[in-house]
């Protein structure tokens, strides 16, 4: 019987034998190799597939990470035009994806990020807001509304949701 028995010493090999033997096997990456893996290391086909699963707001955030991702997304209008939350222009517009083209957000995590990134300042008269009910974006105007922080009609709600509640209230249904 030739070869190495489990209870004996393993055979010694030279460095050349080790190098040629390990060339056929993948070796686990070192921590520094793992740290350098990014979205851009993936093939373009895979990145484009990933983009098709993102909301319009997520794509907007991705376009702000680097020039290459910005160009990949904006060069392929169908990626963002078919994304959840994208607002089509009334005219044919091939402007790059921007906040004015975002109609709605996909969930409360996107809402929290939106409110962090696009918080109104005192200098702004008109600013983007997110409806707390339907997560659609609308323009807020400083000083607009009744001023009551508990008001079900004025605070953080789009007109579609406010109008819907108004109709229900007129019909005698509970809000």
N, C-alpha and C positions, 0 to 999 in steps of 0.2 A: 504494500500500500504506500503510495507516494503522497506528497503533500503535507499539509500542516495539520497536526492533531490538536484538538482543543486544549489538552493539558500540557502541551509542549510550548517552547518559546516560538514566537512568530518569526518568520524568515526575515533576514535583513535584506534591504534593497538599497540600491544606490540612488543618489539624487536624480540622475538621468532617468532611471526606471520610474521613480516617483512622479516626476514631471510628466512623462509620457503617459503614465497610468491615469493621473488625475485630469489630463486634458479631455478624457472621454466622459467625465462625470461633472455635474454641476456642483460647485462648492457653495455652501451657504454664504451669503454676503456678509461682509464685516459691518459693524455699526456705521462707519463712515460712508460705506457704499449705500446703505439703506437710507441714510439721511439725505443723499443727493438725488433720490428718486422723486420726480415731479410729474405733473400732468404732461408736460412737454416731452418727457422721455417716452411716452406712449406713441405708437404710430398715429399719423393724422387720421386714418380711417376710424380708429377707436375713439379718438378725441371727438370727431364729428358725431359719432354715435352717442357719446356721453352728452354732448350739447343738446341733442334732440330730446333728452329726458329732463331737461332743466326748464324751469319756468322763465318767463321773460325777465323777471326781476333778478333771478339767479344769473342769467346770461349777462345782464347789465353789470352785475358785480364782477363776473369773470372778465368782461372786456376791460375792466379797470385794473387788472392784475399785471398785464404786460402787453407790449405791442403785438407780439405774435398771436396771442389769443384774441386780442381786439380785431386784428385783421382776419383771422380765421372765421370768426362769428359774423362780422359785418360784411365780408365778401360773399357770404351765402345767406341771402335775405330769407330764404325759406326756413332756415333754422329758427330765427326769432319770430318770423311772421306766423309760424305754426305753434309757437310756444304758448302755454297757458298764461293768461294775463296780458297778452299783447293787444294793443289798441291799433287797429288799422287806421291809416289816414284817409280822409275823404278824397284826397287826390293821390295820384301816384307819386310817392315820395321815397327816394332811396337814400335818405339821410341815415347816418349811423344810428344804431340803437341808442336811445337816450331816455331819460326819465319821463318825458312827455309822451312816450309811446307805451308806457306801462299803464294798463287798465286796472289790474287787480293783482292781489298777492295770493299765494297758494296756501298759506297757513299762518299761525300765530308766531312761528319763529321768523318768517319773513317780515311779518308786521313789526316785531320787536327790532329787527335790524333796520327796517325802513325808518322807523321813528327815531332810532339812534343817529342814522346818517342824514336824515332830512328834517331834523327838528327845526321848527320855525324860530326865527330871531326877531327881536323887537323892530329891526329895520325893515322886515318883510311885511308888505301889506297883504300880498296873496302868497300862499304857500301850499304845497301838496299835503294832503291828509289822507288817512286810511279810515274807511267806515268800519266802526267796531262790529257791525252786524254782518255785512257781506264781504268785507275786506277789499272793496273796490276803492280806487284812488279818486279823489275829487279835490277841487281847489277850496281851501279854507281862506277866509278873509278875517284879518284882525278886527276884533270888536264886533263881529257879526253875531247875532243870536240874542237871546233874552238875558244872558248873564248868569242864569241859575245853573250851578254846576251839576245839579241833579236832574235837569231837564231832559226828558226822554226824546225831545225833538231836535235840540240844537247842538248837542255835544258829540263830536266824533261820529257823526252819522251823515250818510249821503242823502240827497233829496229823495231818491227812490225809496229808501227805507223809512224816512220820515213821512213821506206821502202815503206809503202803505199803512203805517200805523195810524195816520190821520183818518184814512178811509175806514179802517177797522173801528176806530173810536166813534166815528159818525154813525156807524152801523150798530153801535152798542156792544161791540165785542171787547173783551178785555185785552189790554196790551201785554 
